[in-house]
Amino acid sequence: MSEHLKLREYFGIGIADCVETLAELRMAVFRDWPYLYAGDLDYELEYLDAYVQSPRAFAMVVYDDQRPVGATTALPLADDDEALQQPVREAGIEVEGVFYFGESILLPEYRGQGLYRRFFKAREQHARSFGDYDWAAFCSVQRPAHHPARPSDYVPHDATWRRYGFEPRPDIIAQFPWQDIGEEAETHKPLEFWLKPLA
């Protein structure tokens, strides 16, 4: 990792200090496949408020000097949106025992420097520090294999996630809305859960 890069951690209500940074990074990175997110600041601030309101929430931002270039977030699933909680509950897993990993986002020129692994390690350490969570979890958006916007050279992260100890749960699918580039309104997207035991 370059010596110019600095990682800063934020916790609970302290995440308010980096909310706009998180929003801007999310809108920049999630325009790309497979998210195709059109971007909306009001939507972002509403979504990220769950982190500010959660005492156990965690965020890490990567700065290149003063410029934010990447970030990751996590919070107890019980503090997140009901749309994410419901399919976990229906699968027979106690929501209170799950720590949810929100996103790991990096501007393209900062990928391949080990930051993605640092993000996963930091979030897992944070979740384990409480001693009362059974699972770490995150979601991956599901897109049709022949979607016209899918890049021909796209390689899914499945192999990487498995190396980090996560396994997909195709039986646990959340439906979450956002507006795609080129769409006139929000539509619900299927999100597949990946889980890793913490106990």
N, C-alpha and C positions, 0 to 999 in steps of 0.2 A: 504494500500500500504506500502511495506517495506520501512523503513527509509533509506535503502541503495540505493533506486531507486531515480534518479533525472530526471526531465523532462526539456528539453531545447528546446526553440523555435527558429526558423529561419525564416527569411522573405526575399522574393525577391532574389536579387543577393546574399544575405548572405547564401542562401541555397547551394551555391557552396562549402561552408565549410563542408557540410555533404553529398555531393552527393555520394561519394564512400561508405559511411556508409549505405545510403539508398539502393544503388545498392546491396551491400552484404546481407543486411537483406531481400530484395525482392527475391534475388536468393535463399536464404536459406528457407524462409517460403513458397514461391510459388512453390517449388518442390512438395509440398503436394497437395492432392485433395482439391478443384476441379480444381486447376490451372495446375498442372503437368508440370510446366515450366522447361525446360532443363537448362536455365540460360546462359546468354551471356553478358559479361561486356560491350562490345561495344554497344550492343542493349540498355542496361540499361542507359549508359551515354547519348546516343542520346535521349531516352525517357525522362529522367530526366532534360534534358537541357531546356525543356519548362518551368519548375519551376524556374530555374535560371533566365530565360529571362523575367519572368512575375513579374512586380513590386508588385502585390498584392498576390503573391503565399505565401503559409504557409507550414511549416514543423515542426513537433515536434519529437524529438528523446528521447527515454528512455534509461538511462544508469544505469547499476548496477555497482557502483563505476565508473570505466573507460570503462566498456564493454557495447557497444550498444546492447540492447536486444529487441527493438521494435521501431516502428515509424509510423507516419501518415502524410499525405500530402493533400493539397487542393490548388486550383487555379481557377480563372475565366474560365468557359468553353470556352469563346471566345479566350483564350490564349492557349487552348489545341489542340489536334489533330483534323483535319477536319473529321476524321472517327467517332469521338464522337459527333461532332457538327451536322453533317448532319441529323441523325435520329431525333434529337431534333427539328431542323428547320422544317423538314418535318411533324412533329406532330403539327406544328403551335405555337411553343413556341419560344420566342425570346432568342437566344443564349446569348445575352448580359445580360440577366436577371438571368442567372444560374451560381451558384458557384459549381464547381465540386469537390467532395471529392474523392481523388485518391485511397489511400489504407490505411488500418489499419492493421499492421502486428506485431505480437508478437512471440517470440520464445516459444515453447510449455510450458516450465516450468514457464513462466511468465503470463500465461493466468489465468483467474478467480480471478484476484486481483483488478478489477475495472478499469484497464487501458483502456480497450476498450471503456467504457462509457466516460472516460476522453477525449479520442481522439475525439469522436463525439461532445462532448460539446465544446472543444477547437476550432474545425473547424467551428462549427456553430457560436460561438461568434466572430470569426475572420470574417466570411462572413457577419454577421449582422453589424459589426463595420463600414462598408462602407455605409450602408443605401440605397443602390440602387440595391439590388438583390431580385428577387421574389421567387427564388427556390434554395434549396440545392439539389444536385443530386449525385448519385454514380451508379456504374454498378456492377452486379453480373454475373459471367460466367455461361452459361447454358450448362450442360452436359446431355447426355442421361441417363435416370433413370437406365438403365441396363449396363452402361459402366463397362467394366471389372475391372477398377482400383478403382471403387467406394467402399470405406470401408463399411462393413456391419453395423457398428455402427455410420455412419455419420449422424449428425443432422444439417439440414440447419439453417442459422441464421435468417430466415424470421420473426419469432416471435419477436426476439430481435429488428430487424430493425423497425418493426411496433411499438414496444414500444417507440422507439426513434422518432416516428412521420412520418416515411417514408412509402410510399405505392408503390407497384410495378406497372410499366407501361409496360405490355406485348406488347403494340402497339409501343413502342420505343426500338428498338433493334439495337445496333451497331455491326459491324463486325470488330474485331481487331486481327492482326496476332501475333503469337509467336510460338516458336518451343517447342512441347511437348517432354517429356522424351521418348526416343525410336523412335522419328521421325527423318527423315533425313533433313527436311526442315520446314520452317514456314507454318502453315495453319491458316486460319481465324476461330476465335471462336465467337459465338454469345454472346453478353453481353446485359442483360436486365437492363434498367434504373429503379431506384427507386427515387422518388421525395418527397420532403417535402416543403410546402410553408413557406417562410420567411417573406412575407409581412403581 
